[in-house]
Amino acid sequence: SQTIHQWPATLVQPVGSPLSLECTVEGTSNPNLYWYRQAAGRGLQLLFYSVGIGQISSEVPQNLSASRPQDRQFILSSKKLLLSDSGFYLCAWSVLPTEAFFGQGTRLTVV
Amino acid sequence: TQLLEQSPQFLSIQEGENLTVYCNSSSVFSSLQWYRQEPGEGPVLLVTVVTGGEVKKLKRLTFQFGDARKDSSLHITAAQPGDTGLYLCAGGFGNEKLTFGTGTRLTIIP
């Protein structure tokens, strides 16, 4: 069966520090991978998606970047965090163009 | 940019009541999903609808896809406290990505 791992679960970082959130998927090949950000109690904003290794599409200009160094690994990064980067970050995968499956999320607080 | 508007944004009702929440767009979807999310967790898929006019039932939950595949509704019968959560619709466009709606925060009062 397919599983998705996202870590860390919570993170507190100072303004100006770097960020690296990692997501890995098991049990499937060549998945579509996504990074979303969610404001408290609201819908999901798509940040990045990837249809293959090294293929990254950015949806929203911002202080973040994404990379896909391996087929089932998706990384969200920042060189210098801003206060506005705080939020709940979710990684997801899909094989069909539908039915996304989500990780448990990372609560990022920039202080 | 395809937008999915959900209504109402917040809904609080008594246990045992019925409710309907809506998901609307000006764009046509190739498919549409509904998810439920608990605080601090990722959304969990409830259902996928792909055919205009399609109706799917999941116990007390009834999902309907609009005939033109631009909108969807979720109806809950005899709501229970366990139904509390954030309900999200998501539309599939083409072959690459999903776009999520703005969400409906549902609270069922015992």
Interface residues (C-beta under 8 A of the other chain):
Chain A: Q6 N32 Y34 Y36 G41 R42 G43 L44 Q45 L46 Y49 V51 S57 L90 A92 S94 P97 T98 E99 A100 F101 F102 G103 Q104 G105 R107
Chain B: L4 Q6 S30 S31 Q33 G40 E41 G42 P43 V44 L45 T48 V50 L86 L88 A90 G92 G94 N95 E96 K97 L98 T99 F100 G101 T102 G103 R105
